[in-house]
Amino acid sequence: MCLALGVVAPDFELPVVFGGDTVRLEDYKGKNFVVILLPPLAFSSACTSQMCSVAENYSRWEELGAEVIGISTDSPYVNQKFAEECGASFPIASDDNKIVSSEYKGLLEEVIETIEGGGLR
């Protein structure tokens, strides 16, 4: 499941474990692409594979002009360890109350949301 095409992505502000105190979607307004990774459970095999793959190939995402944000329902402490193990150089935010994950319909399955810069208002 994911947001329907053409739906404006809901703004959020969440604590991060890399690169600052919080990450807010509004701060990415006007960027070419924002890729939001919603792994439901850090350190599960599928989520680890997905997150580590994006981290290992991050330069390719940058070449495409994409900004990457991870959002996990785990605590900031778990996400810190997850980011370190995967070598993630992009923010992994904690949505431990599951509000943002629910808004993005990312709780039922692993989702990669790609939002074109024009979809942010």
C-alpha positions as CSV (number, residue, x, y, z in Angstrom):
1,M,0.0,0.0,0.0
2,C,1.1,3.6,-0.5
3,L,-0.3,7.0,-1.2
4,A,-2.3,7.4,-4.4
5,L,-0.6,9.2,-7.3
6,G,-1.4,12.9,-7.1
7,V,-2.1,12.9,-3.4
8,V,-0.1,15.6,-1.6
9,A,2.3,14.0,0.8
10,P,1.5,14.8,4.5
11,D,4.2,16.9,6.2
12,F,5.9,15.5,9.2
13,E,8.6,16.3,11.7
14,L,10.3,13.4,13.4
15,P,13.5,12.9,15.5
16,V,16.4,11.6,13.6
17,V,19.5,9.6,14.4
18,F,21.7,11.1,11.7
19,G,22.4,14.6,10.5
20,G,20.4,16.7,13.0
21,D,17.7,16.8,15.6
22,T,14.7,16.4,13.5
23,V,13.7,15.8,9.8
24,R,10.8,17.6,8.3
25,L,9.3,16.9,4.9
26,E,8.7,20.6,4.4
27,D,12.5,21.2,4.4
28,Y,12.7,19.1,1.2
29,K,10.2,21.2,-0.7
30,G,11.5,22.0,-4.2
31,K,13.9,19.1,-4.4
32,N,13.7,16.9,-7.5
33,F,12.7,13.7,-5.7
34,V,12.2,12.7,-2.1
35,V,12.3,8.9,-1.5
36,I,10.7,7.9,1.8
37,L,11.6,4.4,3.0
38,L,9.2,2.9,5.5
39,P,10.7,-0.3,6.9
40,P,8.3,-1.6,9.5
41,L,10.8,-3.3,11.7
42,A,14.6,-2.6,11.9
43,F,16.8,-5.6,11.8
44,S,14.2,-7.9,10.2
45,S,15.7,-9.6,7.1
46,A,13.7,-7.7,4.5
47,C,14.0,-4.3,6.1
48,T,17.7,-4.7,6.7
49,S,18.2,-5.8,3.1
50,Q,16.3,-2.9,1.8
51,M,17.9,-0.2,4.0
52,C,21.4,-1.5,3.5
53,S,20.9,-1.8,-0.2
54,V,19.9,1.9,-0.4
55,A,22.8,2.9,1.9
56,E,25.3,1.0,-0.2
57,N,24.0,2.5,-3.4
58,Y,23.3,6.0,-2.0
59,S,25.6,7.7,-4.5
60,R,23.3,6.4,-7.3
61,W,20.3,8.0,-5.6
62,E,22.2,11.2,-5.4
63,E,23.1,11.1,-9.1
64,L,19.4,11.0,-9.8
65,G,18.9,14.1,-7.6
66,A,17.0,12.1,-5.0
67,E,16.9,12.9,-1.3
68,V,16.4,9.8,0.9
69,I,14.6,9.7,4.3
70,G,14.1,6.5,6.3
71,I,11.2,6.4,8.7
72,S,11.0,3.5,11.2
73,T,8.5,2.8,14.0
74,D,11.5,1.7,16.2
75,S,12.9,3.9,18.9
76,P,15.6,6.5,18.1
77,Y,18.2,4.2,19.9
78,V,17.3,1.2,17.7
79,N,17.4,3.4,14.6
80,Q,20.8,4.7,15.6
81,K,22.2,1.2,15.7
82,F,20.3,0.3,12.5
83,A,21.8,3.3,10.6
84,E,25.3,2.4,11.9
85,E,25.1,-1.2,10.8
86,C,23.8,-0.3,7.4
87,G,26.2,2.6,6.9
88,A,23.3,4.9,6.2
89,S,24.4,8.5,5.4
90,F,20.8,9.7,5.1
91,P,18.4,10.4,8.1
92,I,16.5,7.6,9.6
93,A,13.7,9.1,11.7
94,S,11.8,7.6,14.6
95,D,8.0,7.3,14.2
96,D,7.5,5.3,17.4
97,N,3.9,6.5,17.8
98,K,3.2,5.2,14.2
99,I,1.3,8.4,13.2
100,V,3.4,9.2,10.1
101,S,3.7,5.5,9.0
102,S,-0.1,5.3,9.3
103,E,-0.6,8.5,7.3
104,Y,1.7,7.1,4.6
105,K,-0.1,3.7,4.7
106,G,3.2,2.0,5.5
107,L,2.2,-0.1,8.4
108,L,0.7,-3.1,6.4
109,E,3.8,-3.8,4.3
110,E,7.2,-2.6,3.4
111,V,6.8,0.5,1.2
112,I,9.1,2.8,-0.8
113,E,7.4,6.1,-1.4
114,T,8.7,8.3,-4.1
115,I,7.4,11.8,-4.1
116,E,8.2,14.2,-6.9
117,G,9.1,17.7,-5.7
118,G,6.0,19.0,-7.3
119,G,3.8,16.9,-5.0
120,L,4.8,18.9,-2.0
121,R,2.8,22.1,-1.3
